[in-house]
Each structure stands twice: as structure tokens, then as C-alpha cells.
């Protein structure tokens, strides 16, 4: 029985670090001021404890698997969540166009970050005489734009299938630094936007609850009351509602596992056009196949009229909790020895990628028109961490998510997969099998292609806006022209 506790205590340590992070955030003034999330604080604390061997019996490797599964759960629970309810949101035009602006920013970053990472490590080897694999620079794009789960996924494939030493670990390091860069750079930008009044939702403010990290027990001093966590779906005398929703995710997990096991037996060692199909259908890409399973499950649930049996708020809480555990697990999975050995090139790559992503996201945000500042900050968070990071930065400018940007992010999550499917599904898993020139051609060409789409997107958005304004004006004129004279007199008098 003793042996069964290793994994359980590892999970308990993640939860403990989150709890300690939340307490430190509420008690330490500079942490409150900097608005660092508890997951970052707890993850850094856990990393330091492991580095100084203050958690005997545990190493960074004990938290790698947990991080992978929490990442997978966060995506699968998000895809089980239904469509957002309509509300009188602060609109920024078409949600489709807004989502496409975010998609273009992310897609350009995906290719550009990979090229920057590859070239910097190659240049570092030339200058210093080192022999670091350039693929350890290229994997930065999977750590920054896609987060720890995919960095671990692709890094694991590169390491086991193609012999790129420490690829998974370096990918996790990039993902951790991406989270840190998003907050170190993103929070001051958000504050500047708030001071300048650039945010469309003027009700947003950095209140005491936001700084403290906990809701107060009452609505004193203008503070908002704590929101509820959702509604009960199953009667507690039968089954707890949280257990019911976890059961839905368990069904999706089992179906995904059975699908991958079945298809692996069918394809065997097939390698059409030199592409190892076994890699594309390995459990390392569990999250991608699980995403599709959950989308189909939700479609079936809604088609059968059983949407009332699923509480979206509960699923959102599962998503949020999974992201918190994923972040702290990512930081605790870093091996200090690997970080120390590659510190200089890793920092050079991370800084260069952060600057390039920031410039690109700000420029694209300005081109997107209304809500451009919100889109710039949100896309920067997504390009340096994950969708959760982007939402957290957006919340500073849109505290109650009343603008249309959160809805644009829902479209964005689907669009980035569809638009970049050839790179994410086919090219990324087999990158180390490519020559350097081929890699730069594919990723650099992708970045250039989406950059070339920006002027077309701008023209399309502008024409749609002009057409909409013309239609609105014509409608108002025709309404006034058709109004009775008495109504026109009343309007003039008022």
C-alpha cells in the first residue's frame, strides 16, 4: 500500500503549493500589487523546494505526468462546455472577424517564434562553439504559443522518436518562462491601458478583491459579491453534481484511449510519404484526439436535448482548476540542472520571442479597430502562455467579460486548430526529421503567409464596417421618413 501513495502525495503537493501561493499572494504587498496568480507563486515555491532537495523522495519528474493530464483535462472540459449565452455585451463588431484577428496574431507567432528560436540557438553555437541542438530553440513556439502540455507532448516525441536530448524538459522550461513573461510584460501594459482609459468596459477596475486574490464576505465599499460556482444537476441523494461532471470527462477519456488503442493496432508501422502515422496517433497527442471526442459528445448531448443535464459553469470551474494545477506542475517539473546548463541560450530565445510577439500583437490589435487594446493584450497572453493566460490579462481590462472578446476567444480556439492543422498535426511531431532549411521554409513561410493576410483582413473589416454603418444610416432615415408628422414633431420637440 505504501507504494500507491507516491502519485497521490505528488498531487497533494501540487494542491499544497497552490494553497501556499494564494496565502502568499494575499499577505505579501508586492505580490498583491503585481497581481501574480497563485499558481505562479506556488509553482516557483515548489521549484525552489525541489531544487534545494527540501521535498525528500520527490523530483521534478514526479510532476511531469500530472502536468500532462491536467493540460489534457483543461482542454477536454473546455470542449464539453456549451455555447455562451447571449447578452448585451460591449461589441467590437463581428465576433467572427474579431476571432480571426486573434487567430492571425497567434498563427503568425507560431511560425515566427519557431524560426527565431532555431536561428538564435544556431547563432549561439556558431559564436560560442557549443553543440546545442537547434531543435531546442525551435521548441520554444510549442512552449510559448501552446503551453506546457503541447511542449511536453511534442518534446516527448522529439526526444523518444528522434533522439533530441532534453527536448521535453526544455519545452517545459519555455512554457514556464512564457507564463512569467506574459505577466511581467502584460500586467504593466494592462495598467497603462487602464490609466489611459483605453478599455471599452469602463466599469473594470483593480478592486481590493482582485488585488487580495479572495472575495470579501460582503459587498462593502463597492466590492462585488462573490459569484456562485454553478447549479446542481444531479440530486445529492443520488450523486453529487461535481462527481457527475467528472464522470462525463471520464467517459471522454476512456473513449479517447480506446480510439487511440484501436487505431494504433490498425495502422501499425505505416509511414506514407515518410510520415510516421504511429506518432500522429500516439498517446502523446491524447489531448488533440480528446478534444475532438469532447466536441462530438457535446454535439450529441445537445442534439438529444440533454443540455440541461450539463452545467457549463461547473465545467468552467474544472477547466480553471486544471489550468491552475497545470501551471504549478509546469514550474515544479523544471530540472534545475537542465535550466542551468542552457540558461543563456534559453533566456536569449525567450526574450527575443517575447519582444517579437508583443510587437506583433500590439500592431495587429490596432489594426483590428474597436476593442483593439483588449485584443492586443489577450493575444499577447495567448502567444506567451495559453488561452487561460490571455483571459487573465483580459480580465484586468474587462473584469466581468462584458465585451465580445471572450466570445471571440471561443472561436479563436477552434480556428487556430483548423487553420494550422497541417503544421500542428503533421509537421510538428516530425520536426527533427526535417532539414534546417525545410523547417525554416515551412514555419517561416507560414508566418509570412498569415502576415500577408493582414492587409486583406483589414480591408475586409473596413468594408464590412462601412457597409454596416451605411445600412444603419439608411434604416434610420427610412424610419424617420415613414413616421407620422405628429411623431416627427414630438421628436423635434424632445
C-alpha positions as CSV (number, residue, x, y, z in Angstrom):
1,X,0.0,0.0,0.0
2,X,2.9,2.3,0.7
3,X,3.9,2.4,-3.0
4,X,0.5,3.7,-4.0
5,X,1.0,7.0,-2.2
6,X,3.8,8.3,-4.4
7,X,1.4,9.7,-7.1
8,X,-1.2,10.7,-4.6
9,X,1.2,12.7,-2.5
10,X,2.6,14.3,-5.6
11,X,-0.9,15.6,-6.4
12,X,-1.3,16.7,-2.8
13,X,2.0,18.7,-3.1
14,X,0.6,20.5,-6.1
15,X,-2.5,21.4,-4.2
16,X,-0.4,22.5,-1.2
17,X,1.7,24.8,-3.4
18,X,-1.4,26.3,-4.8
19,X,-2.8,27.0,-1.3
20,X,0.5,28.5,-0.2
21,X,0.7,30.6,-3.3
22,X,-2.8,32.0,-2.6
23,X,-1.9,32.8,1.0
24,X,1.4,34.5,0.0
25,X,-0.4,36.5,-2.7
26,X,-2.9,37.8,-0.1
27,X,-0.3,38.6,2.5
28,X,2.8,39.9,0.6
29,X,2.2,43.5,-0.5
30,X,4.4,43.4,-3.7
31,X,2.7,40.2,-4.8
32,X,-0.7,41.8,-4.4
33,X,0.5,44.9,-6.3
34,X,2.0,42.8,-9.2
35,X,-1.2,40.7,-9.4
36,X,0.8,37.5,-9.8
37,X,-1.6,34.4,-9.8
38,X,-1.3,31.9,-7.0
39,X,-0.3,29.2,-9.5
40,X,2.8,31.1,-10.5
41,X,3.7,31.9,-6.8
42,X,3.1,28.3,-5.8
43,X,4.9,26.9,-8.8
44,X,8.0,29.0,-8.1
45,X,7.9,28.0,-4.4
46,X,7.7,24.3,-5.4
47,X,10.6,24.7,-7.9
48,X,12.8,26.2,-5.2
49,X,11.9,23.5,-2.7
50,X,12.7,20.7,-5.2
51,X,15.9,22.5,-6.3
52,X,17.2,22.6,-2.7
53,X,16.0,19.0,-2.1
54,X,13.5,20.1,0.6
55,X,10.9,17.7,-0.6
56,X,12.7,14.3,0.0
57,X,11.6,11.4,-2.1
58,X,10.3,13.7,-4.9
59,X,11.9,15.0,-8.1
60,X,10.7,17.2,-11.0
61,X,9.9,14.0,-12.9
62,X,7.2,13.1,-10.4
63,X,5.1,16.1,-11.6
64,X,5.6,15.9,-15.3
65,X,2.9,13.3,-15.9
66,X,0.4,15.1,-13.7
67,X,1.1,18.3,-15.7
68,X,0.3,16.5,-19.0
69,X,-3.0,15.1,-17.7
70,X,-4.2,18.4,-16.2
71,X,-3.4,20.1,-19.5
72,X,-5.5,17.4,-21.3
73,X,-8.3,17.8,-18.8
74,X,-8.4,21.6,-19.2
75,X,-8.9,21.3,-23.0
76,X,-11.4,18.4,-22.8
77,X,-13.6,20.1,-20.2
78,X,-13.5,23.3,-22.2
79,X,-14.7,21.5,-25.3
80,X,-17.6,19.9,-23.3
81,X,-18.8,23.4,-22.3
82,X,-21.7,24.6,-24.4
83,X,-22.2,27.8,-26.2
84,X,-22.1,31.1,-24.3
85,X,-25.5,32.7,-23.5
86,X,-26.4,35.8,-25.5
87,X,-26.0,39.0,-23.6
88,X,-25.9,42.7,-24.2
89,X,-22.1,42.7,-24.4
90,X,-19.9,45.6,-25.5
91,X,-19.4,44.6,-29.1
92,X,-16.4,45.1,-31.2
93,X,-18.1,44.3,-34.5
94,X,-18.5,40.8,-35.8
95,X,-17.3,38.1,-33.4
96,X,-16.1,36.1,-36.4
97,X,-13.9,39.0,-37.6
98,X,-12.6,39.6,-34.0
99,X,-11.8,35.9,-33.7
100,X,-10.0,35.9,-37.0
101,X,-7.8,38.8,-35.9
102,X,-6.8,36.8,-32.8
103,X,-6.2,33.8,-35.0
104,X,-3.9,35.7,-37.3
105,X,-1.9,37.1,-34.4
106,X,-1.4,33.6,-32.9
107,X,-0.7,31.9,-36.3
108,X,2.0,34.4,-37.1
109,X,3.6,33.9,-33.7
110,X,3.5,30.1,-34.1
111,X,5.7,30.3,-37.2
112,X,7.8,33.3,-36.2
113,X,8.7,32.0,-32.7
114,X,9.9,28.7,-34.1
115,X,12.1,30.5,-36.7
116,X,13.5,32.9,-34.0
117,X,14.3,30.1,-31.6
118,X,16.0,28.0,-34.3
119,X,18.2,30.8,-35.6
120,X,19.2,32.1,-32.2
121,X,20.4,28.7,-31.0
122,X,22.2,28.1,-34.3
123,X,23.9,31.5,-34.0
124,X,24.8,30.8,-30.3
125,X,26.5,27.6,-31.4
126,X,28.5,29.5,-34.0
127,X,29.6,32.2,-31.7
128,X,30.4,30.1,-28.6
129,X,31.4,26.9,-30.3
130,X,28.7,25.0,-28.4
131,X,26.9,21.9,-29.8
132,X,23.3,22.6,-28.7
133,X,20.7,21.1,-30.9
134,X,18.9,23.9,-32.8
135,X,15.6,22.0,-32.2
136,X,15.9,23.0,-28.5
137,X,15.4,26.5,-29.8
138,X,12.6,25.6,-32.2
139,X,10.5,24.0,-29.5
140,X,10.0,27.5,-27.9
141,X,7.0,28.0,-30.2
142,X,5.2,25.0,-28.6
143,X,6.1,26.2,-25.1
144,X,5.0,29.8,-25.7
145,X,2.1,29.7,-28.1
146,X,0.7,26.3,-27.0
147,X,1.7,26.0,-23.3
148,X,3.2,23.2,-21.2
149,X,1.0,20.3,-22.4
150,X,1.9,20.6,-26.0
151,X,5.6,21.5,-25.3
152,X,5.7,18.3,-23.2
153,X,3.8,16.3,-25.9
154,X,6.0,17.4,-28.9
155,X,9.2,17.5,-26.8
156,X,8.5,13.9,-25.7
157,X,8.0,12.8,-29.3
158,X,11.2,14.5,-30.4
159,X,13.1,13.0,-27.5
160,X,11.9,9.4,-27.8
161,X,11.5,9.1,-31.6
162,X,14.3,11.3,-32.8
163,X,16.8,11.4,-30.0
164,X,16.7,15.2,-29.3
165,X,18.1,15.1,-25.7
166,X,16.1,17.0,-23.1
167,X,13.5,18.3,-25.6
168,X,10.6,17.7,-23.3
169,X,12.3,19.3,-20.3
170,X,13.4,22.4,-22.4
171,X,9.9,22.7,-23.8
172,X,8.5,22.8,-20.2
173,X,11.1,25.5,-19.3
174,X,10.0,27.6,-22.2
175,X,6.4,27.1,-21.2
176,X,7.2,28.3,-17.6
177,X,9.1,31.3,-18.9
178,X,6.2,32.1,-21.2
179,X,3.8,32.3,-18.3
180,X,6.3,34.6,-16.5
181,X,6.8,36.8,-19.5
182,X,3.1,37.1,-20.1
183,X,2.6,38.6,-16.6
184,X,5.9,40.5,-16.3
185,X,5.2,42.3,-19.5
186,X,1.4,42.0,-19.8
187,X,0.3,43.4,-16.4
188,X,2.1,46.8,-16.8
189,X,0.6,47.2,-20.2
190,X,-2.8,46.5,-18.9
191,X,-2.3,49.1,-16.1
192,X,-1.2,51.6,-18.7
193,X,-4.3,51.0,-20.8
194,X,-6.5,51.3,-17.7
195,X,-4.8,54.6,-16.7
196,X,-5.3,56.0,-20.3
197,X,-8.9,54.9,-20.4
198,X,-8.4,52.7,-23.4
199,X,-10.6,49.9,-22.1
200,X,-14.1,49.8,-23.5
201,X,-15.6,48.4,-20.3
202,X,-15.2,51.4,-18.1
203,X,-16.7,49.5,-15.2
204,X,-13.5,47.5,-15.0
205,X,-11.2,48.4,-12.1
206,X,-8.5,46.9,-10.0
207,X,-10.6,46.4,-6.8
208,X,-9.5,45.1,-3.5
209,X,-10.8,41.6,-4.2
210,X,-8.6,41.4,-7.4
211,X,-5.5,42.5,-5.5
212,X,-6.1,40.3,-2.5
213,X,-7.0,37.3,-4.6
214,X,-10.0,36.5,-2.4
215,X,-13.6,37.7,-2.5
216,X,-14.8,39.6,0.6
217,X,-17.8,38.2,2.5
218,X,-19.9,41.2,1.7
219,X,-20.3,43.9,-0.9
220,X,-19.0,46.7,1.3
221,X,-17.1,49.6,-0.2
222,X,-18.5,48.9,-3.6
223,X,-17.0,45.5,-3.8
224,X,-18.8,42.9,-5.9
225,X,-20.2,39.9,-4.1
226,X,-18.6,36.6,-4.8
227,X,-20.2,34.8,-7.7
228,X,-21.8,31.4,-7.4
229,X,-20.0,28.3,-8.8
230,X,-22.8,26.8,-10.8
231,X,-26.1,24.8,-10.4
232,X,-26.6,21.3,-9.2
233,X,-27.6,18.9,-11.9
234,X,-27.9,15.7,-10.0
235,X,-29.7,15.3,-6.7
236,X,-27.2,14.9,-3.8
237,X,-29.2,12.0,-2.5
238,X,-28.3,10.2,-5.7
239,X,-25.0,11.6,-6.9
240,X,-23.0,14.7,-6.3
241,X,-23.1,17.1,-9.2
242,X,-19.3,17.5,-9.4
243,X,-18.8,13.8,-9.5
244,X,-21.4,13.6,-12.3
245,X,-19.5,16.1,-14.4
246,X,-16.2,14.4,-13.7
247,X,-17.9,11.2,-14.9
248,X,-18.6,12.9,-18.2
249,X,-14.9,13.7,-18.6
250,X,-14.0,10.1,-17.6
251,X,-16.3,8.8,-20.4
252,X,-14.5,11.1,-22.9
253,X,-11.1,9.9,-21.5
254,X,-12.0,6.2,-21.9
255,X,-13.4,6.7,-25.4
256,X,-10.2,8.6,-26.5
257,X,-8.0,5.9,-25.0
258,X,-10.0,3.1,-26.8
259,X,-9.9,5.0,-30.1
260,X,-6.1,5.5,-30.0
261,X,-5.5,1.9,-28.9
262,X,-7.7,0.7,-31.8
263,X,-6.2,2.9,-34.5
264,X,-2.6,2.1,-33.4
265,X,-3.4,-1.6,-34.0
266,X,-4.8,-0.8,-37.4
267,X,-2.0,1.5,-38.8
268,X,0.9,-0.4,-37.2
269,X,4.2,1.0,-38.6
270,X,2.7,2.6,-41.6
271,X,4.7,5.6,-42.9
272,X,3.2,7.1,-46.0
273,X,5.3,9.9,-47.6
274,X,7.8,9.3,-44.7
275,X,5.3,10.4,-42.1
276,X,5.1,8.1,-39.1
277,X,1.4,7.6,-38.6
278,X,2.0,5.9,-35.2
279,X,3.4,9.3,-33.9
280,X,0.3,11.1,-35.0
281,X,-2.0,8.6,-33.2
282,X,0.2,8.1,-30.1
283,X,-1.0,8.8,-26.6
284,X,1.4,11.8,-26.6
285,X,-1.3,13.6,-28.8
286,X,-4.1,12.4,-26.4
287,X,-5.3,16.0,-25.9
288,X,-5.9,16.6,-29.6
289,X,-7.9,13.5,-30.1
290,X,-9.7,14.0,-26.8
291,X,-10.6,17.5,-27.9
292,X,-12.4,16.0,-30.9
293,X,-14.2,13.4,-28.8
294,X,-15.5,16.0,-26.4
295,X,-16.8,18.2,-29.3
296,X,-18.7,15.2,-30.6
297,X,-20.0,14.3,-27.2
298,X,-21.3,17.9,-26.6
299,X,-23.0,17.9,-30.1
300,X,-24.7,14.6,-29.3
301,X,-25.8,15.8,-25.9
302,X,-27.3,19.0,-27.4
303,X,-28.9,17.1,-30.3
304,X,-30.6,14.7,-27.9
305,X,-32.0,17.7,-25.9
306,X,-30.0,16.8,-22.8
307,X,-28.1,20.1,-22.5
308,X,-30.0,20.7,-19.2
309,X,-28.1,17.7,-17.7
310,X,-24.8,19.5,-18.1
311,X,-23.9,22.7,-16.1
312,X,-21.4,24.8,-18.1
313,X,-20.3,26.7,-15.0
314,X,-19.2,23.5,-13.3
315,X,-17.2,22.5,-16.4
316,X,-15.6,26.0,-16.4
317,X,-14.5,25.5,-12.8
318,X,-13.0,22.2,-13.8
319,X,-11.2,23.9,-16.6
320,X,-9.9,26.7,-14.4
321,X,-8.8,24.3,-11.7
322,X,-7.0,22.1,-14.3
323,X,-5.2,25.2,-15.6
324,X,-4.1,26.2,-12.0
325,X,-2.7,22.7,-11.4
326,X,-1.1,22.6,-14.8
327,X,0.8,25.9,-14.2
328,X,2.1,24.9,-10.8
329,X,3.0,21.5,-12.1
330,X,4.9,23.0,-15.1
331,X,7.1,25.1,-12.8
332,X,7.7,22.2,-10.5
333,X,8.7,19.9,-13.4
334,X,11.7,22.0,-14.3
335,X,15.0,20.3,-13.7
336,X,17.4,22.8,-12.3
337,X,20.4,21.1,-13.9
338,X,19.0,21.4,-17.4
339,X,17.9,25.0,-16.8
340,X,21.4,25.9,-15.5
341,X,23.2,24.2,-18.4
342,X,21.1,26.0,-21.1
343,X,20.4,29.2,-19.2
344,X,21.9,31.7,-21.6
345,X,20.5,30.4,-24.9
346,X,17.1,29.7,-23.3
347,X,16.9,33.3,-21.9
348,X,18.0,34.8,-25.3
349,X,15.4,32.9,-27.1
350,X,12.7,33.7,-24.6
351,X,13.4,37.4,-24.6
352,X,13.6,37.7,-28.4
353,X,10.3,35.7,-28.8
354,X,8.6,37.9,-26.1
355,X,9.6,41.1,-27.8
356,X,8.6,39.9,-31.3
357,X,5.2,38.6,-30.0
358,X,4.5,41.8,-28.2
359,X,5.2,44.0,-31.2
360,X,3.1,41.8,-33.5
361,X,0.1,41.6,-31.1
362,X,0.0,45.3,-30.4
363,X,0.2,46.2,-34.2
364,X,-2.5,43.6,-35.1
365,X,-4.6,44.8,-32.2
366,X,-4.5,48.4,-33.5
367,X,-5.4,47.2,-37.0
368,X,-8.5,45.3,-35.7
369,X,-10.4,48.5,-34.8
370,X,-12.7,48.8,-31.8
371,X,-11.6,46.6,-28.8
372,X,-8.1,46.6,-30.3
373,X,-6.4,47.2,-27.0
374,X,-8.3,44.2,-25.5
375,X,-7.4,42.0,-28.4
376,X,-3.7,43.1,-28.3
377,X,-3.4,42.2,-24.6
378,X,-5.4,39.0,-24.9
379,X,-3.5,37.7,-27.9
380,X,-0.2,38.5,-26.3
381,X,-1.2,36.4,-23.3
382,X,-2.2,33.5,-25.6
383,X,1.1,33.8,-27.5
384,X,3.1,33.6,-24.3
385,X,1.2,31.0,-22.3
386,X,-2.3,29.7,-23.1
387,X,-5.9,30.8,-23.6
388,X,-6.2,30.9,-19.8
389,X,-3.3,33.4,-19.6
390,X,-5.0,35.6,-22.3
391,X,-8.2,35.5,-20.3
392,X,-6.5,36.5,-17.1
393,X,-4.9,39.5,-18.8
394,X,-8.2,40.4,-20.5
395,X,-9.9,40.3,-17.1
396,X,-7.9,43.3,-16.0
397,X,-9.5,45.4,-18.7
398,X,-12.8,43.7,-18.8
399,X,-13.4,42.4,-15.3
400,X,-16.9,40.9,-15.9
401,X,-16.2,39.9,-19.5
402,X,-18.9,42.1,-20.9
403,X,-17.1,42.8,-24.2
404,X,-17.3,40.5,-27.2
405,X,-13.6,39.5,-26.9
406,X,-14.3,36.4,-24.7
407,X,-16.7,35.1,-27.3
408,X,-14.1,35.8,-30.0
409,X,-11.7,33.6,-28.0
410,X,-14.1,30.7,-28.2
411,X,-14.0,31.0,-32.0
412,X,-10.2,31.5,-31.8
413,X,-9.7,28.2,-30.0
414,X,-11.3,26.3,-32.9
415,X,-9.9,28.4,-35.7
416,X,-6.2,28.1,-34.7
417,X,-6.5,24.3,-34.8
418,X,-8.3,24.2,-38.2
419,X,-6.1,26.9,-39.8
420,X,-2.8,25.4,-38.5
421,X,-3.8,21.8,-38.7
422,X,-1.1,20.8,-41.2
423,X,1.7,22.2,-39.0
424,X,0.2,21.1,-35.7
425,X,-0.9,17.6,-36.7
426,X,1.6,16.6,-39.4
427,X,4.7,18.8,-39.3
428,X,5.3,19.5,-35.5
429,X,5.5,15.9,-34.4
430,X,8.2,15.1,-37.1
431,X,10.2,18.3,-37.0
432,X,13.6,16.8,-36.1
433,X,13.4,14.6,-39.2
434,X,13.4,17.7,-41.4
435,X,16.5,19.6,-42.5
436,X,17.1,23.1,-41.1
437,X,16.2,24.7,-44.5
438,X,13.0,22.8,-44.8
439,X,12.0,23.7,-41.3
440,X,12.6,27.4,-41.8
441,X,10.8,27.3,-45.1
442,X,7.7,25.7,-43.6
443,X,7.5,27.8,-40.4
444,X,8.8,31.0,-41.9
445,X,6.6,30.6,-44.9
446,X,3.6,30.1,-42.6
447,X,4.4,33.3,-40.7
448,X,4.8,35.2,-44.0
449,X,1.6,33.8,-45.4
450,X,-0.5,34.9,-42.4
451,X,1.3,38.3,-42.3
452,X,0.3,38.8,-46.0
453,X,-3.3,38.1,-44.9
454,X,-3.4,41.1,-42.6
455,X,-4.0,43.8,-45.3
456,X,-6.8,41.7,-46.8
457,X,-8.3,41.2,-43.3
458,X,-8.1,45.0,-42.7
459,X,-9.8,45.8,-46.0
460,X,-12.5,43.2,-45.4
461,X,-13.1,44.6,-41.9
462,X,-13.2,48.2,-43.1
463,X,-15.6,47.4,-45.9
464,X,-17.9,45.5,-43.6
465,X,-17.9,48.3,-41.1
466,X,-18.7,50.9,-43.8
467,X,-21.5,48.7,-45.2
468,X,-22.9,48.2,-41.7
469,X,-22.8,52.0,-41.0
470,X,-24.4,52.8,-44.4
471,X,-27.2,50.2,-43.7
472,X,-27.8,51.6,-40.2
473,X,-28.0,55.2,-41.5
474,X,-30.4,54.2,-44.3
475,X,-32.6,52.3,-41.9
476,X,-32.8,55.3,-39.6
477,X,-33.6,57.7,-42.5
478,X,-36.3,55.4,-43.9
479,X,-37.8,55.1,-40.4
480,X,-37.9,58.8,-39.9
481,X,-39.3,59.4,-43.4
482,X,-42.1,56.9,-42.8
483,X,-43.0,58.3,-39.4
484,X,-46.3,60.3,-39.0
485,X,-45.9,64.1,-38.9
486,X,-47.1,64.1,-35.3
487,X,-44.3,61.7,-34.3
488,X,-41.7,63.9,-36.1
489,X,-43.0,66.9,-34.2
490,X,-42.6,65.1,-30.9
491,X,-39.1,64.1,-31.9
492,X,-38.1,67.6,-32.8
493,X,-39.6,69.0,-29.6
494,X,-37.7,66.4,-27.5
